[in-house]
Amino acid sequence: MNVQLDFAAVLSEWPLLLTGVAWTLGLTIASVIIGTLLGIGGAWVRARGFGADMAPAWLKAVVTGYVELIRNTPFIVQLFFIFFGLPAAGFKLSAEMASLIAMVVNLGAYATEIIRAGLEATPKGHIEAAQSLALSRRQIFLWVALPPALHKIWPSLVSQIIIVMLGSSVCGQISTEELSYAADLIQSRNFRSFEAFIVVGALYLLLSVMMRYALNWLGATFLFGRR
């Protein structure tokens, strides 16, 4: 069987591919910023010795339930619930907004547990030294415990961010114009599905490598004070 590949037919649709890359990166960057902040807040509530002994019981229960629910259900179910389920309750969302919310909620749950593990690995001596200087709980958390915790768990958090970015490929199922949506549209036009998904797979690989490099550089340069 002689198979002739025609990548030119796919690459000629470069505006669609460029739009897909832009949406994938935009959704990922926004979800990283908001989801990481959500994870830090959730970790503060759940980490022993920080927020867990100060947060009200109902808040701890809500955060625990949120983390367990998200970590034990598929991302596509979460996405469909937000996009198809919330309108039934009166919350109508665009495909792009539903995708962003789903990615933020998903990353926030995983980031909560990753950051909590780093916080609970903070040496007690550091906390006691900060307390002896009469620092408040908030100051101890933000300036003594959180920076070294982020340093410890940064590789794990970066890996989770990459997973969320790759998971955005299912957002095309609700017509978000990311990369997988572009592949579906291209192959429906020229019937070159094999070539279309090879090209999009290569773009996902390139984005993953670039994102990992950029996040590692960001951590080393700005968060941890070294190059």
C-alpha positions in Angstrom: 0.0 0.0 0.0 1.5 3.3 -1.1 0.7 6.2 1.3 1.4 9.7 0.1 1.6 12.3 2.7 0.6 15.8 1.9 1.7 18.2 4.7 1.4 21.2 2.4 -2.3 20.8 2.5 -2.2 21.1 6.2 0.4 23.8 6.5 -1.5 26.0 4.0 -4.1 26.4 6.8 -1.5 28.1 8.9 -3.9 30.9 10.1 -6.0 28.2 11.8 -3.0 26.6 13.3 -1.7 30.0 14.5 -5.1 30.7 16.1 -5.0 27.4 17.8 -1.6 28.0 19.2 -2.6 31.4 20.5 -5.7 30.1 22.2 -3.8 27.1 23.7 -1.1 29.4 25.1 -3.6 32.1 26.2 -5.8 29.6 28.1 -2.7 28.0 29.7 -1.1 31.2 30.8 -4.3 32.6 32.4 -5.1 29.3 34.1 -1.5 29.0 35.4 -1.7 32.5 37.1 -5.2 32.0 38.6 -4.9 28.3 39.3 -1.6 28.7 41.1 -3.0 31.5 43.3 -6.0 29.2 44.0 -3.6 26.4 44.9 -1.7 28.6 47.3 -4.9 29.6 49.0 -6.1 26.0 49.2 -2.7 24.9 50.5 -2.8 27.5 53.2 -6.1 26.2 54.4 -5.0 22.5 54.3 -1.4 22.7 55.5 -0.9 21.7 59.1 0.6 24.5 61.2 -0.4 27.3 58.8 -4.1 27.7 57.8 -5.5 24.4 59.0 -5.4 25.6 62.6 -6.9 29.0 61.8 -9.4 28.4 59.0 -13.0 27.7 60.0 -14.1 24.1 59.8 -16.6 24.7 57.0 -13.8 26.2 54.8 -11.5 23.3 55.4 -14.4 20.9 54.5 -15.1 22.9 51.3 -11.5 22.9 50.2 -11.0 19.2 51.0 -14.2 18.3 49.1 -13.1 20.4 46.1 -9.7 18.8 45.9 -11.0 15.3 46.2 -13.8 15.9 43.7 -11.5 17.4 41.0 -8.7 14.9 41.5 -11.0 11.9 41.2 -13.0 12.9 38.1 -11.9 13.3 34.5 -11.2 16.7 33.1 -13.6 16.3 30.3 -16.5 15.6 32.7 -15.6 18.8 34.6 -15.5 20.7 31.3 -18.9 19.4 30.2 -20.4 20.1 33.6 -19.3 23.7 33.5 -20.3 24.3 29.8 -23.5 22.2 29.6 -24.5 21.9 33.3 -24.2 25.5 34.6 -26.5 27.0 32.0 -29.3 24.9 33.5 -28.7 26.8 36.7 -28.8 30.1 34.9 -25.0 30.6 34.3 -24.5 30.8 30.5 -20.8 30.8 29.5 -19.0 31.1 26.3 -16.9 28.1 25.2 -13.7 30.0 25.9 -14.8 31.1 29.4 -15.9 27.6 30.3 -12.6 26.2 29.1 -10.7 28.7 31.2 -12.8 28.0 34.3 -12.4 24.2 33.9 -8.6 24.5 33.5 -8.3 26.9 36.5 -10.4 24.6 38.7 -8.5 21.5 37.6 -5.0 23.1 38.1 -6.1 24.7 41.4 -7.0 21.3 43.0 -3.7 19.6 42.0 -1.7 22.7 42.9 -3.3 22.7 46.3 -1.9 19.3 47.1 1.5 19.9 45.5 2.1 23.1 47.4 0.7 21.7 50.6 3.3 18.9 50.4 6.0 21.6 50.1 4.7 23.6 53.0 4.6 20.6 55.3 8.2 19.9 54.5 9.3 23.2 55.8 11.7 22.7 58.8 10.1 23.6 62.1 13.2 25.5 63.1 12.5 28.1 60.4 9.0 28.6 61.7 10.2 28.9 65.3 12.8 31.4 64.3 10.2 33.5 62.5 7.9 33.3 65.5 10.8 34.5 67.8 11.0 37.6 65.6 7.3 38.3 66.3 6.3 37.8 62.7 2.6 37.3 62.1 1.1 34.0 60.8 0.6 35.7 57.5 4.2 37.0 57.3 5.5 33.6 58.2 3.5 31.9 55.5 4.3 34.4 52.8 7.9 35.1 53.5 9.3 32.1 55.5 7.3 29.0 54.4 6.0 29.6 50.9 9.2 30.5 49.0 11.2 27.4 50.0 8.1 25.3 49.6 7.7 26.5 46.0 11.4 25.9 45.4 10.9 22.3 46.5 7.8 21.5 44.5 8.5 23.6 41.4 9.4 20.7 39.1 6.2 18.9 40.1 4.1 22.0 39.7 5.6 22.6 36.2 4.8 19.1 35.2 1.2 19.5 36.3 0.9 22.8 34.4 2.1 20.9 31.2 -0.5 18.3 31.8 -3.2 20.9 32.1 -2.0 22.6 28.9 -2.1 19.2 27.0 -5.5 18.6 28.6 -6.8 21.7 26.9 -7.0 19.6 23.8 -10.4 18.4 24.9 -11.7 21.9 25.0 -12.2 21.7 21.2 -15.2 19.4 22.0 -17.1 22.5 23.1 -15.8 24.5 20.1 -13.0 26.4 21.8 -10.6 27.3 19.0 -7.5 25.7 20.4 -5.1 23.3 18.6 -7.1 20.2 18.5 -10.1 22.1 17.2 -7.9 23.5 14.4 -6.8 19.9 13.5 -10.5 18.8 13.3 -11.4 21.7 11.2 -8.5 21.3 8.8 -9.0 17.6 8.3 -12.7 18.2 7.6 -11.7 20.5 4.8 -9.0 18.5 3.1 -9.5 15.0 4.5 -5.8 14.9 5.5 -6.5 13.8 9.1 -3.2 11.8 9.4 -1.1 14.8 8.4 -3.2 17.3 10.4 -2.8 15.4 13.7 1.0 14.8 13.0 1.4 18.6 12.6 -0.7 19.4 15.7 1.1 16.7 17.7 4.4 18.3 16.8 3.1 21.7 17.8 1.9 20.4 21.2 5.4 18.8 21.7 7.1 22.1 20.9 4.7 24.1 23.2 5.4 21.6 26.0 9.1 21.9 25.7 9.0 25.7 25.5 6.6 26.0 28.4 8.7 23.8 30.6 11.8 25.8 29.7 10.1 29.1 30.3 8.7 28.1 33.7 12.0 26.7 34.9 13.7 29.9 33.8 11.0 31.9 35.5 11.4 30.0 38.7 15.2 30.2 38.7 15.3 33.8 37.8 12.5 35.5 39.7 11.2 33.1 42.4 14.4 31.6 43.7 16.9 34.3 43.1 19.3 32.5 40.9 20.0 32.0 37.3 
